[in-house]
């Protein structure tokens, strides 16, 4: 429920963001900053049944929340009737089911490392950049993947099996012994120190579901309007409509939102060890519109504008401006934190990262015009952050979201939001957001969830490099370790690539044969095709039914920023209440 307010003084810092990746075509960060900014975290993109999440600093396991960005050290657990999916690239998916513990151990620009102490995992890589690799660490061996393919790992107390399909190859490094190359369509089974090789079995129902789901996700109509490498694009097909307007080009309007809804009002702020305060929205479509692009008002409705397509979009933990409110108090005498979604062309000011990066206006990854104080500026203009005083969306009724500072990051915004905000007294704050996280700030959902069994938690894995520790505490950050989660140190194996390629012997045809092992039946729930492969909702398959993106007006230096045009409403009109001027 919203909390009514009077007001109190507080001077808060922060603003919004956007970063520059080392590989960005638009803006290259200095080499000293390249490791601190610019990487897109894996996204929890699908859950079914009971899925639990834990992050260092949290008090206990909590329910997994869709759209949570993962950081090294995070753990996921699927109970017997649980499934999950991580989007680790626009063409890379990691999926687990039934009694699986999965951890993100490391993330670097060209390297992802997962731990699987127990359970069942599939990695569907429809694309993998040259020089990039994915490592899967199990109790018996570490498996390194360096090319596209379909890979499956099954880990039980007795054995570990690893299967390659669709041309996939991998390198296995057992706890003892030399590295071994695994060829396409091969299954390797490890029991203790015994290693056996078989022809990969035929696809079972779980594999078939993985194939079908990935095929479905890669058919997204929305992908034609959004820059490559943006996650969550398929969700836009099912929960909104696209239209093309002269001022902004293609924009996406969400459907079925509640009256009075505004961006960044249905979700929660969480503390991320890399990006600091990060927005996690509860809407099923709530990834792309909150980490890329800008929000505008078109014909009285909120619309997400991805902007002109760029080669390398840049992930941001949120795209908002934060405000302080000197002289304003709430009834309890507590300071407040408020924010608003950035509008077309407005810069973001990072609140995370190294010195020299925090507090500097940035447009990295944005291909449209640059707008400061509602005026289009030249791309070479140097902007003093202290001169940024106007944000266009502040004038839209109800657009500024505010909560008490002690509720920020500790409660869902829907429960903590203050009903009244005097926008005329808000002042943009330029610098880091000085709100210290508490235990509740490290997770995106409330309540307790199933914990992995103790036998599963105690199993060490084999790895080629140490599991990543937490990055240094940020300013004012409260570190709190939990006694509920213990992660044994891995058994490290050499990473020198001295293994000789495996001999590719003749393989018999697929099907039962001496080179294919007999396998236990899948659980009964996988006996029939899974209904969750395609998200609910109509799907538009005919390309001609979508308008082609128009060439938008880019803006001229010195002119006023564009006002929202008023074209006729689309036939399938969105349901939100019209946005009104404050």
ROKOL-356916 format. One record per residue (C-alpha): x, y, z; residue in three letters. Coordinates in steps of 0.1 Angstrom, whole numbers. Layout:
<recs>
REC  X  Y  Z  ALA $
...
</recs>
This chain:
<recs>
REC  0  0  0  UNK $
REC  12  35  -7  UNK $
REC  23  56  23  UNK $
REC  8  92  26  UNK $
REC  33  118  32  UNK $
REC  42  152  46  UNK $
REC  78  159  41  UNK $
REC  115  161  54  UNK $
REC  149  174  44  UNK $
REC  174  151  29  UNK $
REC  203  154  6  UNK $
REC  206  122  -15  UNK $
REC  230  114  -42  UNK $
REC  228  95  -74  UNK $
REC  211  97  -107  UNK $
REC  207  73  -135  UNK $
REC  231  55  -156  UNK $
REC  244  40  -188  UNK $
REC  278  27  -193  UNK $
REC  305  21  -218  UNK $
REC  317  -14  -226  UNK $
REC  353  -19  -237  UNK $
REC  339  -32  -270  UNK $
REC  313  -5  -274  UNK $
REC  314  11  -309  UNK $
REC  302  44  -295  UNK $
REC  323  50  -264  UNK $
REC  353  30  -252  UNK $
REC  359  31  -215  UNK $
REC  395  35  -203  UNK $
REC  413  3  -198  UNK $
REC  413  8  -160  UNK $
REC  375  8  -161  UNK $
REC  368  -19  -187  UNK $
REC  366  -46  -161  UNK $
REC  342  -27  -139  UNK $
REC  315  -17  -164  UNK $
REC  297  -29  -195  UNK $
REC  290  -66  -190  UNK $
REC  255  -79  -193  UNK $
REC  246  -102  -164  UNK $
REC  228  -135  -170  UNK $
REC  191  -130  -165  UNK $
REC  167  -153  -147  UNK $
REC  143  -155  -177  UNK $
REC  119  -183  -168  UNK $
REC  108  -202  -137  UNK $
REC  83  -230  -133  UNK $
REC  74  -246  -100  UNK $
REC  96  -241  -70  UNK $
REC  128  -222  -77  UNK $
REC  149  -207  -49  UNK $
REC  176  -179  -50  UNK $
REC  204  -169  -27  UNK $
REC  229  -141  -29  UNK $
REC  258  -135  -4  UNK $
REC  246  -111  22  UNK $
REC  210  -124  22  UNK $
REC  196  -140  54  UNK $
REC  182  -171  36  UNK $
REC  170  -186  4  UNK $
REC  141  -167  -12  UNK $
REC  118  -175  -41  UNK $
REC  135  -169  -75  UNK $
REC  122  -137  -91  UNK $
REC  119  -134  -128  UNK $
REC  142  -108  -143  UNK $
REC  168  -110  -116  UNK $
REC  203  -102  -130  UNK $
REC  228  -128  -116  UNK $
REC  262  -119  -102  UNK $
REC  291  -142  -94  UNK $
REC  284  -159  -61  UNK $
REC  247  -162  -67  UNK $
REC  230  -196  -62  UNK $
REC  198  -211  -76  UNK $
REC  180  -243  -66  UNK $
REC  152  -261  -83  UNK $
REC  131  -284  -61  UNK $
REC  117  -317  -75  UNK $
REC  90  -299  -95  UNK $
REC  110  -269  -104  UNK $
REC  125  -257  -137  UNK $
REC  145  -225  -145  UNK $
REC  161  -208  -174  UNK $
REC  190  -183  -176  UNK $
REC  195  -161  -206  UNK $
REC  232  -158  -209  UNK $
REC  232  -143  -244  UNK $
REC  206  -135  -270  UNK $
REC  214  -170  -285  UNK $
REC  226  -187  -253  UNK $
REC  203  -204  -227  UNK $
REC  211  -224  -195  UNK $
REC  182  -245  -182  UNK $
REC  179  -267  -151  UNK $
REC  152  -290  -137  UNK $
REC  144  -311  -107  UNK $
REC  166  -311  -76  UNK $
REC  194  -290  -92  UNK $
REC  218  -266  -75  UNK $
REC  233  -241  -99  UNK $
REC  258  -214  -91  UNK $
REC  273  -185  -111  UNK $
REC  310  -187  -102  UNK $
REC  326  -162  -125  UNK $
REC  317  -138  -152  UNK $
REC  342  -120  -174  UNK $
REC  338  -104  -208  UNK $
REC  348  -137  -226  UNK $
REC  341  -163  -199  UNK $
REC  312  -177  -179  UNK $
REC  317  -203  -152  UNK $
REC  289  -223  -135  UNK $
REC  289  -248  -107  UNK $
REC  266  -279  -107  UNK $
REC  272  -299  -75  UNK $
REC  241  -319  -83  UNK $
REC  212  -321  -107  UNK $
REC  204  -317  -144  UNK $
REC  215  -289  -167  UNK $
REC  212  -281  -204  UNK $
REC  232  -254  -222  UNK $
REC  218  -245  -256  UNK $
REC  243  -223  -274  UNK $
REC  230  -212  -308  UNK $
REC  259  -188  -310  UNK $
REC  292  -182  -292  UNK $
REC  317  -155  -301  UNK $
REC  352  -166  -311  UNK $
REC  375  -167  -281  UNK $
REC  346  -170  -256  UNK $
REC  340  -200  -234  UNK $
REC  316  -215  -209  UNK $
REC  328  -237  -180  UNK $
REC  306  -262  -162  UNK $
REC  321  -274  -129  UNK $
REC  309  -307  -115  UNK $
REC  321  -329  -86  UNK $
REC  339  -352  -111  UNK $
REC  353  -329  -137  UNK $
REC  353  -294  -152  UNK $
REC  339  -291  -188  UNK $
REC  350  -262  -210  UNK $
REC  328  -253  -240  UNK $
REC  343  -231  -267  UNK $
REC  319  -235  -297  UNK $
REC  281  -235  -303  UNK $
REC  261  -267  -297  UNK $
REC  238  -283  -273  UNK $
REC  252  -297  -241  UNK $
REC  237  -316  -212  UNK $
REC  251  -325  -178  UNK $
REC  235  -349  -153  UNK $
REC  251  -351  -119  UNK $
REC  240  -377  -93  UNK $
REC  258  -389  -62  UNK $
REC  272  -419  -81  UNK $
REC  282  -404  -115  UNK $
REC  284  -374  -138  UNK $
REC  274  -376  -175  UNK $
REC  281  -350  -202  UNK $
REC  266  -351  -236  UNK $
REC  274  -330  -268  UNK $
REC  250  -325  -296  UNK $
REC  245  -303  -327  UNK $
REC  282  -302  -334  UNK $
REC  292  -293  -299  UNK $
REC  327  -300  -286  UNK $
REC  342  -296  -252  UNK $
REC  373  -303  -231  UNK $
REC  370  -324  -199  UNK $
REC  394  -319  -171  UNK $
REC  388  -345  -144  UNK $
REC  400  -341  -108  UNK $
REC  428  -366  -116  UNK $
REC  441  -374  -151  UNK $
REC  448  -355  -183  UNK $
REC  424  -332  -201  UNK $
REC  403  -350  -227  UNK $
REC  386  -336  -258  UNK $
REC  349  -346  -262  UNK $
REC  338  -348  -298  UNK $
REC  303  -341  -313  UNK $
REC  275  -365  -305  UNK $
REC  294  -381  -276  UNK $
REC  285  -390  -240  UNK $
REC  311  -392  -214  UNK $
REC  303  -409  -180  UNK $
REC  325  -405  -149  UNK $
REC  321  -428  -119  UNK $
REC  349  -420  -94  UNK $
REC  381  -422  -115  UNK $
REC  365  -443  -142  UNK $
REC  357  -426  -175  UNK $
REC  337  -442  -202  UNK $
REC  326  -429  -236  UNK $
REC  294  -437  -255  UNK $
REC  275  -425  -286  UNK $
REC  251  -397  -275  UNK $
REC  216  -411  -270  UNK $
REC  185  -399  -288  UNK $
REC  168  -368  -276  UNK $
REC  145  -373  -247  UNK $
REC  115  -352  -238  UNK $
REC  136  -327  -218  UNK $
REC  160  -322  -247  UNK $
REC  131  -318  -272  UNK $
REC  115  -292  -250  UNK $
REC  148  -273  -249  UNK $
REC  151  -274  -286  UNK $
REC  116  -262  -291  UNK $
REC  118  -234  -266  UNK $
REC  150  -220  -280  UNK $
REC  135  -221  -315  UNK $
REC  105  -202  -302  UNK $
REC  126  -175  -285  UNK $
REC  147  -169  -316  UNK $
REC  116  -162  -337  UNK $
REC  108  -130  -319  UNK $
REC  91  -103  -341  UNK $
REC  103  -76  -317  UNK $
REC  139  -84  -326  UNK $
REC  136  -63  -357  UNK $
REC  131  -32  -337  UNK $
REC  156  -37  -309  UNK $
REC  195  -37  -310  UNK $
REC  212  -71  -311  UNK $
REC  224  -85  -278  UNK $
REC  194  -72  -258  UNK $
REC  178  -100  -237  UNK $
REC  141  -105  -231  UNK $
REC  130  -94  -266  UNK $
REC  105  -123  -270  UNK $
REC  86  -112  -240  UNK $
REC  77  -79  -258  UNK $
REC  58  -99  -284  UNK $
REC  33  -112  -259  UNK $
REC  27  -83  -236  UNK $
REC  25  -52  -258  UNK $
REC  23  -37  -292  UNK $
REC  47  -19  -315  UNK $
REC  39  13  -334  UNK $
REC  61  36  -354  UNK $
REC  59  74  -347  UNK $
REC  77  101  -366  UNK $
REC  95  115  -336  UNK $
REC  109  84  -319  UNK $
REC  107  57  -346  UNK $
REC  95  23  -333  UNK $
REC  80  24  -298  UNK $
REC  65  -4  -277  UNK $
REC  34  1  -256  UNK $
REC  28  -24  -227  UNK $
REC  -7  -38  -224  UNK $
REC  -28  -47  -193  UNK $
REC  -10  -24  -169  UNK $
REC  -30  -9  -141  UNK $
REC  -45  27  -142  UNK $
REC  -19  52  -130  UNK $
REC  10  29  -138  UNK $
REC  43  45  -145  UNK $
REC  77  29  -154  UNK $
REC  99  18  -124  UNK $
REC  69  15  -100  UNK $
REC  62  -23  -100  UNK $
REC  93  -40  -87  UNK $
REC  122  -36  -63  UNK $
REC  157  -22  -60  UNK $
REC  183  -48  -51  UNK $
REC  220  -45  -43  UNK $
REC  242  -59  -70  UNK $
REC  279  -64  -61  UNK $
REC  290  -51  -95  UNK $
REC  263  -25  -105  UNK $
REC  252  -13  -71  UNK $
REC  215  -5  -69  UNK $
REC  197  -24  -97  UNK $
REC  160  -24  -107  UNK $
REC  142  -58  -109  UNK $
REC  107  -54  -123  UNK $
REC  80  -80  -116  UNK $
REC  63  -77  -150  UNK $
REC  71  -107  -173  UNK $
REC  83  -83  -199  UNK $
REC  103  -63  -174  UNK $
REC  139  -67  -186  UNK $
REC  146  -49  -219  UNK $
REC  125  -17  -212  UNK $
REC  143  -12  -179  UNK $
REC  179  -17  -189  UNK $
REC  180  -2  -224  UNK $
REC  163  26  -243  UNK $
REC  142  54  -229  UNK $
REC  105  59  -218  UNK $
REC  84  85  -236  UNK $
REC  47  95  -237  UNK $
REC  30  90  -270  UNK $
REC  -7  99  -276  UNK $
REC  -12  100  -238  UNK $
REC  3  65  -232  UNK $
REC  37  54  -218  UNK $
REC  58  38  -245  UNK $
REC  93  24  -245  UNK $
REC  116  38  -272  UNK $
REC  147  16  -279  UNK $
REC  161  43  -301  UNK $
REC  180  38  -334  UNK $
REC  196  4  -336  UNK $
REC  232  3  -325  UNK $
REC  258  -24  -330  UNK $
REC  266  -29  -293  UNK $
REC  238  -19  -268  UNK $
REC  250  -13  -233  UNK $
REC  233  -28  -202  UNK $
REC  224  -5  -174  UNK $
REC  211  -15  -139  UNK $
REC  184  11  -144  UNK $
REC  177  42  -166  UNK $
REC  164  67  -141  UNK $
REC  173  101  -126  UNK $
REC  174  102  -88  UNK $
REC  164  132  -68  UNK $
REC  170  147  -33  UNK $
REC  144  169  -18  UNK $
REC  158  196  6  UNK $
REC  131  208  30  UNK $
REC  108  179  24  UNK $
REC  98  155  52  UNK $
REC  76  125  56  UNK $
REC  53  121  86  UNK $
REC  78  98  103  UNK $
REC  106  123  99  UNK $
REC  125  100  75  UNK $
REC  144  111  44  UNK $
REC  130  100  10  UNK $
REC  145  87  -22  UNK $
REC  128  95  -55  UNK $
REC  134  87  -92  UNK $
REC  119  91  -126  UNK $
REC  124  73  -159  UNK $
REC  147  90  -184  UNK $
REC  131  104  -215  UNK $
REC  143  105  -251  UNK $
REC  179  113  -254  UNK $
REC  186  122  -218  UNK $
REC  219  111  -203  UNK $
REC  224  87  -174  UNK $
REC  248  94  -146  UNK $
REC  263  62  -131  UNK $
REC  261  56  -94  UNK $
REC  284  26  -96  UNK $
REC  319  19  -109  UNK $
REC  353  34  -103  UNK $
REC  363  70  -96  UNK $
REC  361  90  -128  UNK $
REC  331  70  -140  UNK $
REC  306  77  -112  UNK $
REC  287  110  -116  UNK $
REC  296  117  -153  UNK $
REC  268  120  -179  UNK $
REC  269  92  -204  UNK $
REC  251  82  -236  UNK $
REC  271  50  -243  UNK $
REC  250  25  -262  UNK $
REC  224  51  -272  UNK $
REC  221  58  -309  UNK $
REC  196  87  -309  UNK $
REC  201  124  -303  UNK $
REC  215  137  -271  UNK $
REC  192  159  -250  UNK $
REC  200  180  -220  UNK $
REC  174  202  -203  UNK $
REC  150  195  -232  UNK $
REC  175  208  -258  UNK $
REC  193  187  -284  UNK $
REC  231  191  -281  UNK $
REC  260  183  -303  UNK $
REC  276  148  -297  UNK $
REC  309  164  -290  UNK $
REC  296  188  -264  UNK $
REC  311  183  -229  UNK $
REC  283  184  -203  UNK $
REC  288  195  -167  UNK $
REC  266  172  -147  UNK $
REC  257  201  -123  UNK $
REC  241  219  -152  UNK $
REC  215  191  -158  UNK $
REC  184  204  -140  UNK $
REC  155  194  -161  UNK $
REC  141  159  -168  UNK $
REC  111  158  -192  UNK $
REC  92  130  -176  UNK $
REC  89  149  -143  UNK $
REC  61  169  -158  UNK $
REC  40  138  -164  UNK $
REC  15  132  -137  UNK $
REC  25  105  -112  UNK $
REC  57  98  -130  UNK $
REC  81  105  -100  UNK $
REC  82  75  -77  UNK $
REC  93  81  -41  UNK $
REC  98  59  -10  UNK $
REC  112  65  25  UNK $
REC  150  59  25  UNK $
REC  147  31  50  UNK $
REC  123  13  27  UNK $
REC  144  17  -4  UNK $
REC  158  -17  -14  UNK $
REC  141  -33  16  UNK $
REC  105  -35  4  UNK $
REC  86  -37  -29  UNK $
REC  79  -3  -43  UNK $
REC  42  -10  -46  UNK $
REC  40  -14  -8  UNK $
REC  64  15  1  UNK $
REC  55  42  -24  UNK $
REC  47  76  -11  UNK $
REC  14  89  -25  UNK $
REC  23  126  -29  UNK $
REC  55  141  -43  UNK $
REC  60  179  -47  UNK $
REC  80  178  -80  UNK $
REC  87  215  -78  UNK $
REC  110  209  -48  UNK $
REC  130  180  -62  UNK $
REC  167  186  -70  UNK $
REC  187  162  -92  UNK $
REC  215  146  -71  UNK $
REC  249  141  -89  UNK $
REC  269  113  -74  UNK $
REC  266  79  -57  UNK $
REC  234  69  -41  UNK $
REC  243  68  -4  UNK $
REC  218  42  8  UNK $
REC  234  13  26  UNK $
REC  219  -21  17  UNK $
REC  206  -44  44  UNK $
REC  200  -82  43  UNK $
REC  167  -78  25  UNK $
REC  183  -57  -2  UNK $
REC  202  -86  -18  UNK $
REC  172  -105  -31  UNK $
REC  142  -95  -53  UNK $
REC  115  -115  -36  UNK $
REC  102  -118  0  UNK $
REC  96  -150  20  UNK $
REC  114  -182  25  UNK $
REC  120  -209  -1  UNK $
REC  133  -244  -3  UNK $
REC  170  -249  6  UNK $
REC  192  -275  -12  UNK $
REC  197  -307  9  UNK $
REC  228  -307  31  UNK $
REC  243  -335  10  UNK $
REC  241  -314  -21  UNK $
REC  255  -283  -4  UNK $
REC  286  -301  8  UNK $
REC  298  -315  -26  UNK $
REC  329  -297  -39  UNK $
REC  334  -293  -76  UNK $
REC  363  -295  -100  UNK $
REC  372  -261  -115  UNK $
REC  400  -246  -137  UNK $
REC  401  -213  -117  UNK $
REC  390  -202  -82  UNK $
REC  353  -194  -77  UNK $
REC  349  -156  -77  UNK $
REC  347  -139  -44  UNK $
REC  327  -108  -38  UNK $
REC  340  -75  -51  UNK $
REC  351  -50  -26  UNK $
REC  323  -34  -6  UNK $
REC  310  -2  -21  UNK $
REC  306  30  -2  UNK $
REC  284  27  29  UNK $
REC  277  -10  21  UNK $
REC  269  -33  49  UNK $
REC  284  -67  44  UNK $
REC  265  -96  60  UNK $
REC  273  -132  56  UNK $
REC  247  -159  60  UNK $
REC  252  -191  80  UNK $
REC  226  -209  58  UNK $
REC  248  -213  27  UNK $
REC  282  -230  26  UNK $
REC  302  -235  -6  UNK $
REC  331  -258  -4  UNK $
REC  363  -247  -20  UNK $
REC  367  -263  -55  UNK $
REC  394  -287  -65  UNK $
REC  415  -268  -90  UNK $
REC  429  -285  -121  UNK $
REC  455  -271  -146  UNK $
REC  442  -250  -174  UNK $
REC  471  -255  -199  UNK $
REC  456  -268  -231  UNK $
REC  479  -298  -236  UNK $
REC  452  -323  -242  UNK $
REC  454  -341  -276  UNK $
REC  422  -342  -296  UNK $
REC  401  -373  -289  UNK $
REC  403  -400  -315  UNK $
REC  370  -400  -335  UNK $
REC  363  -436  -339  UNK $
REC  335  -449  -361  UNK $
REC  301  -445  -344  UNK $
REC  271  -468  -348  UNK $
REC  238  -453  -357  UNK $
REC  217  -437  -330  UNK $
REC  195  -462  -311  UNK $
REC  201  -490  -287  UNK $
REC  235  -506  -294  UNK $
REC  267  -516  -278  UNK $
REC  280  -480  -279  UNK $
REC  250  -464  -263  UNK $
REC  243  -470  -227  UNK $
REC  209  -479  -213  UNK $
REC  195  -450  -193  UNK $
REC  169  -447  -166  UNK $
REC  135  -434  -175  UNK $
REC  128  -397  -170  UNK $
REC  105  -387  -141  UNK $
REC  67  -391  -150  UNK $
REC  62  -353  -154  UNK $
REC  84  -355  -185  UNK $
REC  64  -383  -201  UNK $
REC  44  -359  -222  UNK $
REC  54  -327  -241  UNK $
REC  57  -297  -218  UNK $
REC  30  -270  -222  UNK $
REC  53  -242  -211  UNK $
REC  74  -242  -242  UNK $
REC  56  -212  -257  UNK $
REC  44  -184  -235  UNK $
REC  7  -178  -234  UNK $
REC  -7  -152  -258  UNK $
REC  -12  -148  -295  UNK $
REC  18  -148  -317  UNK $
REC  22  -126  -348  UNK $
REC  41  -146  -374  UNK $
REC  35  -127  -406  UNK $
REC  62  -102  -412  UNK $
REC  39  -80  -431  UNK $
REC  17  -74  -401  UNK $
REC  43  -52  -384  UNK $
REC  52  -17  -397  UNK $
REC  88  -14  -408  UNK $
REC  108  10  -387  UNK $
REC  108  45  -400  UNK $
REC  137  68  -403  UNK $
REC  132  90  -372  UNK $
REC  139  126  -368  UNK $
REC  174  127  -352  UNK $
REC  172  163  -339  UNK $
REC  192  194  -347  UNK $
REC  218  209  -324  UNK $
REC  201  237  -304  UNK $
REC  165  229  -311  UNK $
REC  141  220  -284  UNK $
REC  136  183  -276  UNK $
REC  106  168  -295  UNK $
REC  72  168  -280  UNK $
REC  51  136  -282  UNK $
REC  31  134  -314  UNK $
REC  -6  126  -314  UNK $
REC  -13  100  -341  UNK $
REC  -44  79  -339  UNK $
REC  -45  51  -314  UNK $
REC  -36  16  -327  UNK $
REC  -65  -8  -334  UNK $
REC  -54  -29  -304  UNK $
REC  -53  0  -280  UNK $
REC  -33  -5  -248  UNK $
REC  -53  -4  -216  UNK $
REC  -33  20  -193  UNK $
REC  -47  52  -181  UNK $
REC  -36  82  -201  UNK $
REC  -6  100  -186  UNK $
REC  -13  136  -176  UNK $
REC  8  166  -170  UNK $
REC  17  172  -134  UNK $
</recs>
